[in-house]
Amino acid sequence: MRLHRREHSQAADEFDAALDWYAERSSTVAVAFLDATEAAIARVATWPNLGRISGIGADRVTPIRTTRIKGFPYSIVYLVDGGQLVIFAYPHDRQRPGYWMRRITD
């Protein structure tokens, strides 16, 4: 079963900022980042339990998971809600852990 993808607005903003950062330095690297991100999203859409558990959803039951974006210092923070893959954040490895937690109730 493939999941429908939905992103928190702040997650979309931080992804765009990261993509812009790479694009300012190298269009080749920016395309590689985009491709690696799409590949990671495709993996979790196909195998939702792939990522490690990194929190619990607002319902206090649903696990929030994190998976790496291969080749880049970024991850994807997500949960599966019914038929939807909900992405909360694209954190950089150096960002404060769990900064995205308040987005769960938004």
MARVEX-736250 format. One record per residue (C-alpha): x, y, z; residue in one letter. Coordinates in steps of 0.001 Angstrom, whole numbers, plus 500000, padded with zeros to 6 digits. Layout:
# residues N
XYZA ...
//
This chain:
# residues 106
500000500000500000M 501357503427499043R 500698506270501422L 499526509767500512H 502135512351501561R 501359515431503645R 503913517883505043E 503694520273507962H 504138523793506557S 507273524379508651Q 508759521118507346A 508188522281503774A 509830525612504607D 512902523995506146E 513273521605503214F 513068524529500773D 515703526414502783A 518062523406502712A 517503522923498982L 518174526623498363D 521381526404500420W 522651523534498259Y 521500525244495037A 523483528381495895E 526606526245496083R 526043523663493348S 523045522803491185S 524396519252490895T 524435518797494669V 520994520394494976A 519564517884492489V 521297515042494366A 519765516285497643F 516310516453496060L 516706512961494578D 517970511505497887A 515063513098499762T 512495511773497293E 514094508313497511A 513883508384501323A 510232509457501170I 509477506689498660A 511122504146500999R 509032505158504009V 505873505408501905A 506449501803500868T 507781500542504223W 506319502881506876P 507925501085509832N 511407501507508355L 512461504494510464G 513549504360514094R 511000505505516662I 511837508998517886S 508626510074519631G 504905509467520090I 502087511213518241G 499460513520519724A 497202510494520293D 499936509104522615R 499902505846520647V 501163506441517095T 504961506267516833P 506826509135515213I 509740507829513184R 512945509200511743T 514811508044508659T 518052509335507159R 518451511087503832I 521352509091502415K 524471511056501611G 523354514224503424F 523291515400507045P 519486515446507138Y 516656513179508283S 512920512981507778I 510638512958510835V 507261511393510071Y 504315509374511259L 501761507237509499V 498157508248510114D 495734505960508336G 496671506169504672G 498797509290505096Q 502522509776505548L 502735512972507620V 506153514677507538I 506874516965510494F 510483517970509871A 513645517667507817Y 516158518229510623P 519831518825510006H 522096516609512113D 523322519655514051R 519888520981514985Q 518629520676518525R 517036517214518900P 513259517249519185G 512832520906518149Y 509986519725515912W 507922518134518739M 505473521040519092R 504480520572515430R 502744517316516329I 499747519114517808T 499561521788515066D 
//
